[in-house]
Amino acid sequence: MSALKTLWHRLLAKLLEILLAEAGVTVLSELPATSNPPQIDILLLRREGDHWTEEQQARLPDGVRDRTAGHHLLECKLTESVTEQSFQQALTYDYLYRQSQQLAAAEVQTYIVSARTPLTGRLTEWGYTVEQPGVYVSTLPLLHNVVLLVLNELRNTPHNDYFRLFASRQQVRQSAFATFWRTPLAKWPAALWAVLFALQKAYELEGAETKMDVTLESLLAMGEEMRKQVIASAAPEERLAGLGPEERLAGLGPEERLAGLEPEERLAGLGPEEIEQLLAHNEQLRKEAIAHAQPEERLAGLGPAELLALMKQIEAYLQNQQAAPDNPRDDTKPQ
């Protein structure tokens, strides 16, 4: 399963792409720092405006959401430890990207995203101190512009969960997954759920011995199939949770929209003319149903008194028919 090692940051990029696109943030993966390699793992690019909006910040993790640069470069170390070479790569990407895009230093913020927790001694050597849980900044001038994000230590809050899904500690990952599994299905688009299930499948496959050719596309396909299975097995109220009234009723016909409602709920908001039309329509439907019903179906549900009254009506009708004179003969017709 060595192929999975090259897919973790692509799964993170796909998750961020779906999550942030509708909030006006462009997410690019494996972006060349110049016209030639090396490649930046993930780039978060603010589309417009001179500041990040509240909606955008609500989907960015600690350390990123607190900084104003319009370009965020993420060098991801999700399967390996942070080393001096990691910082050399990050600094190289930072410099080359700014040069190729003609950007000032303040317009670009670079990060190393580490799934593993670096040793305290190494952090001290690199001059890194805690800014907030999971977010480290260096006092060394050379590394001051490279923020270190340690996913195992990020706060347990919803805006951090997208990154905590990739932490090396299983307990942290499970906590982040649990938050999503408690979320109504309708809150996020189907594509995001497919990525979440694909990520869960990737963890299952990570330690398994298999000859399966694992690619990002095959993982996403498995995630989409798992999503469909969850939808199919979900109770109706789970499928509808989180949807507004209009979304719940979209695509339903009039009868389907009214099904299960109490009489007063069906009539709520209707004017006198609308109620009169509805009653006339229901009466017509009732007559049609009776006309096509079998005799036993017409009598079903009637009590003894109702049956007796009906029998008297039938008896009176038959007597009237017998007492009626024959139709007079038309003498104008030839004999």
Summary of the structure (lengths in Angstrom):
residues: 335
radius of gyration: 34.8
end to end distance: 104.7
largest distance: 128.8
contacts: 866
relative contact order: 0.08
helix: 53%
strand: 13%
